Amino acid sequence: MNLTDTVMQNELPIRLGFFFGILGLMAVWEVVSPRRTLTVSKPLRWVNNLGLVLLNSIFLRLLFPAAAVGMAAFAAANGWGILNYIEVPYWLAVIAAVIALDFIIYLQHVMVHAVPALWRLHRVHHADLDFDVTTGARFHPIEIILSMLIKFAAITVLGPPVLAVVVFEVVLNATSMFNHGNVRLPTAADRVLRWFVVTPDMHRVHHSVEDDETNSNFGFNLPWWDRLFGTYRGQPRGGHTAMTIGINTFRDTKHCAWLPGMLMLPFIGKITGYTINRREWTKADEQ
């Protein structure tokens, strides 16, 4: 049995093992050294946020049984994608593919903020009234399906090794839980780490109710894209403990904490002009 077959056969237990392992570690860290005081019942949020994760997992397995790994194996078998056309060392193909896929996720994240109809889906993630490890996996099922289709398209064009896709999925999931953690890092450590990985303090800015702060720090794993494309913001204006998390228009637990409300959230209200260009802030915004 070659490496690809081994990875294919063990993809699910590998991903589940890392998911529950990182979730447990972050949960303990949040208890030992929390960054902020939570405003909503933690059991309420965890049951409903993780309930949404379970629902999404069921949908994905029913719709795409082989998931992104299966698409990578299919692309390799048919010689599809850039990395299946050019000869590069296997280790280099894996590294290049992981970085390229991370960049595509960054672009996808910008897109769901820039297109009002897609923002309606993505606001389920932002409507969480608190910011902790479960926020990192809280997405509407339609957005999750859209994300998987984008991954399929990216894999078809790129032709990454199967190992690269598994590594990418595990790292993306792990770093998403890490950078959504309600944890305290020493200032010096955060300053160094955010050059290599998105830290909780860096990503928390993105969950501010202020539009210009929300439209910043889109990276989930690698922090370089925000710095390269001018979407990086170092700190929130109000400070990490005083800033308000969530969306100004949705502040009730019915839509922000309970699973039925989260599922209905994209279909509430009119499509407005919410746009990525809303990145300026003036004193008038406080009024």
C-alpha positions in Angstrom: 0.0 0.0 0.0 1.5 3.4 -1.1 1.3 6.7 0.8 -1.7 8.0 -1.1 -3.8 4.9 -0.3 -2.8 5.0 3.3 -3.8 8.6 3.6 -7.1 8.0 1.8 -8.0 5.1 4.1 -7.2 7.0 7.3 -8.3 10.6 6.3 -11.4 10.6 8.5 -9.8 9.3 11.7 -6.8 11.6 11.1 -9.1 14.7 10.8 -11.4 13.7 13.7 -8.4 13.0 15.9 -6.9 16.4 15.3 -10.3 18.1 15.7 -11.1 16.7 19.1 -7.5 16.9 20.2 -7.2 20.7 19.4 -10.8 21.3 20.7 -9.9 19.8 24.0 -6.6 21.6 24.3 -8.2 25.0 23.5 -11.1 24.4 25.9 -8.7 23.8 28.7 -6.6 26.8 27.8 -9.7 29.0 27.7 -10.5 28.0 31.3 -6.9 28.4 32.5 -6.2 31.7 30.8 -9.2 33.5 29.3 -8.7 36.7 27.3 -12.2 38.0 27.7 -15.2 37.5 30.0 -18.0 35.7 28.0 -21.3 37.5 27.8 -23.6 34.5 26.9 -24.0 31.2 28.6 -21.1 29.0 27.5 -23.2 25.7 27.6 -25.8 27.4 25.4 -23.3 28.5 22.8 -21.3 25.3 22.8 -24.3 23.0 22.4 -25.7 25.1 19.5 -22.3 25.9 17.9 -21.2 22.3 18.0 -24.6 21.2 16.9 -24.2 23.2 13.8 -20.7 21.6 13.3 -22.3 18.1 13.5 -25.1 19.1 11.1 -22.5 20.4 8.6 -20.5 17.2 8.9 -23.5 15.1 8.1 -24.5 17.2 5.1 -20.9 17.1 3.7 -20.6 13.3 4.1 -24.0 12.8 2.4 -23.3 15.2 -0.5 -19.5 14.6 -0.9 -18.6 11.2 0.6 -15.0 11.4 -0.7 -14.6 15.1 0.3 -11.6 17.1 -0.9 -9.3 14.2 -0.5 -11.3 12.2 -3.0 -11.2 15.1 -5.5 -7.4 15.2 -5.2 -7.1 11.5 -5.8 -9.5 11.8 -8.9 -7.4 14.7 -10.2 -4.2 12.8 -9.8 -5.6 9.7 -11.6 -6.7 11.8 -14.5 -3.6 14.0 -14.6 -5.6 17.2 -13.9 -4.0 20.3 -12.4 -0.8 22.2 -12.6 1.2 20.0 -10.2 0.3 17.0 -12.3 1.7 18.6 -15.4 5.0 19.8 -14.1 7.7 17.7 -12.5 8.6 19.0 -9.0 9.9 17.1 -6.0 7.1 15.6 -4.0 7.9 17.5 -0.8 7.9 20.8 -2.8 4.6 20.0 -4.3 3.1 19.3 -0.9 4.4 22.6 0.5 3.4 24.7 -2.5 -0.1 23.1 -2.6 -0.7 23.9 1.1 0.3 27.5 0.7 -1.7 27.9 -2.5 -4.8 26.4 -1.0 -4.4 28.7 2.0 -4.3 31.7 -0.3 -7.5 30.5 -2.1 -9.2 30.3 1.3 -8.1 33.9 2.0 -9.6 35.0 -1.3 -12.8 33.1 -0.5 -13.0 34.8 2.8 -12.7 38.3 1.2 -15.3 37.3 -1.4 -17.9 36.3 1.2 -17.5 39.8 2.8 -17.5 41.6 -0.5 -20.7 40.1 -2.1 -23.8 41.1 -0.1 -25.7 37.8 -0.9 -22.7 35.8 0.4 -22.2 38.0 3.4 -25.7 36.9 4.5 -24.4 33.4 4.7 -21.2 34.3 6.3 -22.8 36.5 9.0 -23.8 33.3 10.8 -20.1 33.0 11.7 -19.9 36.7 12.7 -23.1 36.8 14.7 -21.7 34.8 17.6 -21.9 37.2 20.5 -18.8 35.8 22.0 -15.5 34.7 20.6 -14.1 31.3 21.5 -12.8 28.0 20.1 -16.3 26.9 18.9 -16.7 30.1 16.8 -14.0 28.8 14.6 -16.2 26.0 13.3 -19.5 27.8 13.2 -20.7 28.3 9.6 -24.0 28.0 7.8 -24.4 24.7 5.9 -24.9 26.5 2.6 -21.6 28.3 3.1 -19.9 25.1 4.0 -21.2 23.5 0.8 -20.0 26.5 -1.2 -16.6 26.3 0.4 -16.3 22.6 -0.5 -17.2 23.4 -4.2 -14.5 26.1 -4.3 -12.0 23.6 -2.9 -13.0 21.1 -5.6 -12.4 23.8 -8.3 -9.1 24.8 -6.7 -7.9 21.2 -6.5 -8.9 20.5 -10.1 -6.8 23.5 -11.3 -3.9 23.0 -8.9 -3.6 19.2 -8.9 -2.2 18.9 -5.3 -1.0 15.6 -3.8 -3.5 13.8 -1.6 -1.2 14.3 1.3 -1.2 18.1 0.8 -5.0 18.2 0.9 -5.1 16.2 4.2 -2.3 18.4 5.7 -4.1 21.5 4.6 -7.5 20.4 5.9 -6.0 19.4 9.3 -3.9 22.6 9.6 -6.8 24.9 8.5 -9.1 23.3 11.0 -6.6 23.4 13.8 -5.5 27.0 13.3 -9.1 28.1 12.9 -9.9 26.8 16.4 -6.6 28.2 17.7 -7.1 31.8 16.3 -10.7 31.9 17.5 -9.7 30.8 21.0 -10.6 33.0 24.0 -7.0 32.7 25.2 -4.3 35.0 26.5 -0.9 35.0 24.9 2.0 37.0 26.2 2.3 40.2 24.1 5.9 39.4 23.0 4.9 35.9 21.9 1.9 37.2 20.0 4.1 39.8 18.3 6.4 37.1 17.0 3.8 34.4 16.2 1.6 36.6 14.1 4.4 36.8 11.5 3.9 33.0 10.9 0.4 32.1 12.0 -2.8 34.0 12.6 -3.1 34.5 16.4 -6.2 34.9 18.5 -5.5 38.6 19.1 -5.0 39.2 15.4 -8.2 37.4 14.3 -10.4 38.8 17.1 -10.2 42.2 15.4 -12.0 40.6 12.5 -15.0 39.8 14.7 -15.5 43.4 15.9 -19.0 45.0 15.3 -17.1 47.9 13.6 -17.3 47.5 9.8 -13.8 48.7 9.1 -12.4 46.2 11.7 -14.6 43.4 10.4 -13.2 44.0 7.0 -9.6 43.3 8.1 -7.5 40.3 9.0 -9.1 37.7 6.7 -6.5 35.1 7.1 -7.3 31.8 8.9 -3.9 30.2 8.9 -1.1 32.2 7.2 -1.0 35.9 8.1 1.0 37.0 5.1 -1.9 37.6 2.7 -3.4 40.3 4.9 0.0 42.1 5.1 0.5 41.7 1.3 -2.9 42.9 0.3 -3.4 45.7 2.8 -6.1 44.1 4.9 -4.0 43.8 8.0 -4.9 45.6 11.2 -2.8 45.3 14.3 -5.3 46.0 17.2 -8.9 47.0 17.7 -9.5 50.6 18.6 -11.3 49.7 21.8 -8.9 47.2 23.0 -9.4 43.4 23.2 -11.3 43.3 26.4 -13.6 46.3 25.7 -14.4 45.7 22.0 -17.8 44.4 21.1 -18.0 41.1 19.3 -20.6 40.2 16.7 -22.8 42.2 14.3 -24.6 45.4 15.2 -27.9 44.4 13.7 -28.1 41.0 15.5 -27.7 41.1 19.3 -30.3 38.6 20.4 -29.6 35.0 21.5 -32.5 33.8 19.4 -30.6 34.4 16.1 -27.1 34.5 17.5 -26.9 31.5 19.9 -29.7 29.1 19.1 -29.3 26.6 16.2 -32.7 27.3 14.5 -32.1 31.0 14.5 -28.6 30.6 13.1 -30.0 28.5 10.2 -32.6 31.2 9.4 -30.2 34.1 9.8 -29.2 34.4 6.1 -32.9 34.8 5.1 -33.8 37.6 7.5 -33.9 41.2 6.2 -33.2 42.8 2.9 -30.0 42.5 0.9 -28.2 45.7 1.6 -25.0 47.4 0.3 -22.7 45.7 2.7 -19.4 45.8 0.9 -15.7 45.2 1.4 -15.1 48.9 0.6 -16.5 49.8 4.0 -13.0 49.9 5.5 -12.9 53.6 6.5 -13.8 54.9 10.0 -14.5 58.4 11.2 -15.5 59.8 14.6 -19.1 60.0 13.2 -19.2 56.2 13.3 -19.4 56.3 17.1 -22.7 58.3 17.0 
